[in-house]
Amino acid sequence: MPITLQQAKVGMADHVDQMVIDEFRRSSLLLDALTFDNAVSPGTGGSTLTYGYTRLKTPATAGFRALNNEYTANEADRENQFVNLKIFGGAFQIDRVIQDTSGQINEMNFQLQQKILGARNLFHHTVINGDSAVDTDAFDGLDKALTGSSTELNTGTVIDLSNESGLETNKFSFLDELDNFLAELDGRPTMLMGNSKLITKIKSIARRAGYRTSSEDAFGRKVSGYDNIPLVDLEYFYNGTGTVPIVPIEDRTVGTAQTGLTDLYAVSLGMDGFHGVSPTGNNVIRTFLPDFKAPGAVKTGEVEMVAAVALKATRKAGVLRNIKVQ
């Protein structure tokens, strides 16, 4: 049965687990809105966490015919797909003396919240950049799924929004390109996702053109949008040595060598579009807290999520490439 994190929280008896679910939802508009198909049951020995589905690539068309003539036949094009659920999260360790002597900031709560943010950022990063051929422990993301699809647009040109002059000169051509991009999708997308530089520039252009809108999320916070489509900043990912935008800003060759290019992603969330996948039951996210009453000086806590994402129809998601932001 498909569930959201809000629905998963209802079935949890543990108040700490409920708090962790709320932290994931509060820190991520994507995770808060995402539906998970909790339909995967591990096989013998728990070794199989595979979710199979059919992806619609090209829909069927209809047409007119003259008397005594047949219709021109064409068929909808689909392909079998599967994703393997992946296990991700992290552990933290606390000496019982540090926990006992922690002051206003409870050390365990602090480490737990930071681990939640780390898991959220890893999920965001993998939703965009995941490639199981590069990292077998990760699931495939949107960049891989959309490359070469009919909803990958603007692959051969650059839209320059890198400075004030570019914003002013190209704002209407960018809006035209954005509207053309949205028109290629099947229905109105649930959200537009990018990095902070791009989202800030889209907000600026939308404000100048009168298309900037505002709404409230489930926690009462203001969410800016373009023509009532929420604009989601996926923020940064700490890769162990430094922080990088989750939607990368790159140097690319688009005709000639270009710098500071990034992409804008659109998704329609739902079981017929882009959704999450999780094991059977409501335990999408699990928490293991340190037991400071047990023997041992150093205690371990963990936050863990078992999930992947699936794109049921290629026109339920898209990417607008090569937007110059710096």
C-alpha positions in Angstrom: 0.0 0.0 0.0 1.4 3.4 -0.9 2.3 5.6 2.1 3.8 9.0 2.8 6.2 9.7 5.7 3.3 11.4 7.5 1.2 8.2 7.2 4.2 6.1 8.2 4.5 8.2 11.4 0.9 7.4 12.5 1.7 3.7 12.8 4.7 4.2 15.0 4.3 3.7 18.8 7.8 5.1 19.6 7.7 8.9 20.1 11.4 9.1 19.1 10.7 7.4 15.8 7.9 9.9 15.2 10.2 12.8 16.0 12.8 11.4 13.5 10.1 11.1 10.8 9.0 14.7 11.4 12.7 15.9 11.2 13.0 14.3 7.8 9.7 15.8 6.6 10.5 19.3 8.1 14.0 19.4 6.4 12.8 18.2 3.0 9.9 19.3 0.9 10.7 16.3 -1.4 10.6 13.7 1.3 7.4 15.2 2.8 5.6 15.0 -0.5 7.0 11.8 -1.8 4.8 8.7 -1.8 6.5 5.3 -1.0 5.2 2.1 -2.5 6.0 -0.2 0.5 5.6 -3.3 -1.6 9.1 -4.9 -1.5 9.5 -8.1 0.5 13.0 -9.6 0.9 13.4 -13.0 -0.6 15.0 -16.1 0.9 17.7 -15.1 3.3 16.7 -11.4 2.9 19.0 -11.0 -0.1 16.5 -9.7 -2.6 15.2 -6.1 -2.4 14.1 -5.7 -6.0 11.1 -3.6 -7.2 9.9 -4.3 -10.8 7.7 -2.1 -12.8 6.8 -1.0 -16.4 7.8 2.4 -17.6 5.7 4.1 -20.3 8.2 5.7 -22.8 5.8 6.8 -25.6 2.0 7.0 -25.3 -0.4 5.8 -28.0 -1.8 8.3 -30.4 -5.2 8.6 -32.1 -6.2 10.0 -35.5 -8.8 10.4 -38.1 -9.4 8.0 -41.0 -11.3 8.4 -44.3 -14.0 6.0 -45.4 -12.6 2.7 -46.8 -9.2 3.4 -45.2 -7.6 1.9 -42.2 -6.1 3.7 -39.2 -2.3 4.1 -39.3 -1.3 1.7 -36.6 1.0 2.8 -33.7 1.5 1.3 -30.3 2.4 2.7 -26.9 6.0 2.0 -26.1 7.0 0.7 -22.7 9.9 -1.0 -21.1 10.4 -3.2 -18.1 12.4 -1.6 -15.3 13.5 -2.6 -11.9 15.2 -0.9 -9.0 17.0 -2.4 -6.0 16.3 -0.9 -2.7 19.4 0.4 -1.0 20.3 0.8 2.7 21.7 4.1 3.8 22.0 6.2 6.9 24.7 6.4 9.5 26.0 5.8 13.0 27.3 8.0 15.7 29.1 7.2 19.0 29.0 9.0 22.3 30.9 8.4 25.5 28.5 8.1 28.4 30.5 10.8 30.3 29.9 13.3 27.5 26.2 12.5 27.5 25.9 12.8 31.3 27.7 16.1 31.3 26.1 17.7 28.2 24.6 21.1 29.0 21.9 23.0 27.2 22.5 21.0 24.0 21.8 17.3 24.6 24.6 15.5 22.9 22.6 12.6 21.8 19.8 14.8 20.3 22.4 16.9 18.5 24.2 13.9 16.9 20.8 12.4 16.0 19.6 15.6 14.3 22.9 15.9 12.4 22.7 12.3 11.2 19.1 12.9 10.0 20.4 15.9 7.9 23.2 13.8 6.6 20.8 11.0 5.5 18.4 13.5 4.0 21.3 15.1 2.0 22.4 11.7 0.8 18.9 10.9 -0.4 18.6 14.2 -2.3 22.0 13.7 -3.8 21.2 10.1 -5.0 17.7 11.2 -6.3 19.5 13.4 -8.7 23.0 11.9 -9.3 22.6 8.2 -8.3 24.2 5.7 -10.7 24.3 2.1 -9.6 26.9 1.4 -12.4 29.3 3.7 -10.5 28.3 2.9 -7.0 26.7 -0.5 -6.6 25.4 0.5 -3.1 23.3 3.4 -4.6 20.1 3.5 -6.5 19.7 5.3 -9.9 18.7 8.9 -10.0 16.9 11.3 -12.3 20.0 12.4 -14.2 20.6 8.9 -15.4 16.9 8.1 -16.0 16.3 11.3 -18.1 19.4 11.4 -20.2 18.4 10.9 -23.8 14.6 11.0 -23.0 12.0 13.2 -24.7 11.9 15.4 -21.6 15.6 16.2 -21.5 15.6 19.7 -23.1 18.1 22.4 -24.1 21.0 20.1 -24.5 22.5 22.1 -27.4 22.3 25.7 -26.2 23.1 27.8 -23.1 20.8 30.1 -21.2 22.9 32.8 -19.5 21.5 33.9 -16.2 25.0 34.4 -14.6 24.8 38.1 -13.9 22.4 41.1 -13.7 22.8 41.8 -17.4 22.0 38.2 -18.3 19.0 38.1 -16.0 17.6 41.3 -17.6 18.4 40.4 -21.2 17.3 36.8 -21.1 14.5 36.7 -18.6 11.7 36.5 -21.1 13.5 34.0 -23.3 14.2 31.9 -20.2 10.5 32.0 -19.2 9.6 30.9 -22.7 12.0 28.1 -22.5 10.8 27.1 -19.0 7.1 27.2 -20.2 8.1 25.0 -23.3 9.8 22.6 -20.9 6.8 22.4 -18.6 4.5 21.8 -21.7 6.6 18.7 -22.6 5.6 17.1 -19.3 2.5 15.0 -18.7 0.5 17.3 -16.5 1.6 20.1 -14.1 4.7 19.0 -12.1 4.6 18.8 -8.4 7.8 20.7 -7.9 10.9 22.2 -9.6 14.2 21.3 -8.1 17.6 22.8 -8.4 20.5 24.3 -6.5 20.4 27.5 -4.5 22.0 29.7 -7.2 19.5 28.6 -9.9 16.4 28.7 -7.6 17.4 32.2 -6.4 17.7 33.4 -10.0 14.3 31.8 -11.0 12.7 33.5 -8.0 14.2 36.8 -9.2 13.0 36.4 -12.8 9.5 35.2 -11.6 9.2 38.2 -9.4 10.1 40.6 -12.2 7.6 39.0 -14.6 4.8 38.7 -12.0 4.9 34.9 -11.8 6.4 34.4 -8.4 3.9 32.8 -6.0 3.9 31.7 -2.4 2.3 28.9 -0.4 2.7 27.1 2.9 4.1 23.7 3.6 2.8 21.2 6.2 4.8 23.0 8.9 3.6 26.5 8.1 6.7 27.7 6.3 6.5 29.9 3.2 7.5 28.2 0.0 8.2 30.3 -3.1 7.0 29.0 -6.4 6.9 29.7 -10.2 3.2 30.0 -11.2 2.2 28.0 -8.2 4.8 25.3 -8.8 7.0 25.1 -5.7 10.7 25.9 -6.2 12.8 23.5 -4.1 16.4 24.1 -3.3 18.1 20.7 -2.8 20.9 22.4 -1.0 24.4 20.9 -0.5 26.0 17.5 -0.1 29.0 16.9 2.1 31.2 14.4 0.3 33.7 13.9 3.1 36.1 16.6 2.0 33.8 19.6 1.3 30.3 20.6 0.4 29.1 20.7 -3.2 25.7 21.6 -4.7 23.5 18.5 -5.0 22.5 19.7 -8.5 26.0 20.3 -9.7 27.4 23.5 -11.3 29.8 22.3 -14.0 32.1 23.2 -16.9 30.7 21.6 -20.1 31.2 21.7 -23.8 28.0 23.0 -25.4 29.2 24.0 -28.9 32.2 25.6 -27.1 33.7 25.3 -23.7 31.3 26.8 -21.1 31.6 27.3 -17.4 29.1 27.5 -14.5 26.3 25.4 -16.1 23.6 23.7 -14.1 20.2 22.0 -14.6 16.6 22.3 -13.5 14.6 19.2 -12.7 10.8 18.8 -12.7 8.9 15.9 -11.1 5.2 14.9 -10.9 4.9 12.8 -7.7 2.5 9.9 -7.6 2.2 6.2 -8.1 1.9 6.8 -11.9 4.8 9.1 -12.0 7.8 9.6 -9.7 7.7 7.9 -6.3 9.7 6.2 -3.7 9.9 2.5 -3.0 10.3 0.9 0.5 10.1 -2.5 2.1 6.7 -3.9 3.3 5.4 -2.3 6.5 5.7 1.2 7.7 9.4 1.2 8.7 10.7 3.4 5.9 13.0 5.1 8.5 14.3 3.4 11.6 16.2 4.7 14.6 18.5 2.8 17.0 19.3 4.9 20.1 22.2 4.4 22.5 21.4 2.5 25.7 23.3 4.4 28.3 22.2 2.0 31.0 24.0 -0.9 29.4 27.6 -1.8 30.1 30.3 -0.2 27.9 31.7 3.3 27.9 31.0 4.2 24.3 27.5 3.8 23.0 26.4 3.7 19.3 23.2 5.2 17.7 22.0 4.8 14.2 19.6 6.3 11.7 18.7 4.0 8.7 16.5 4.2 5.7 15.8 1.5 3.1 14.5 3.0 -0.1 14.9 3.7 -3.8 13.0 5.8 -6.4 11.0 4.8 -9.5 9.9 6.8 -12.5 6.8 5.1 -14.0 6.5 7.4 -17.1 9.3 9.4 -18.7 7.0 12.4 -19.2 6.3 12.6 -15.5 9.7 14.1 -15.0 12.1 16.2 -17.0 15.3 18.2 -16.9 16.1 21.6 -18.5 19.9 21.6 -19.2 22.6 24.1 -19.5 21.5 27.1 -17.5 24.5 29.3 -16.8 24.4 30.6 -13.2 28.0 31.7 -12.6 
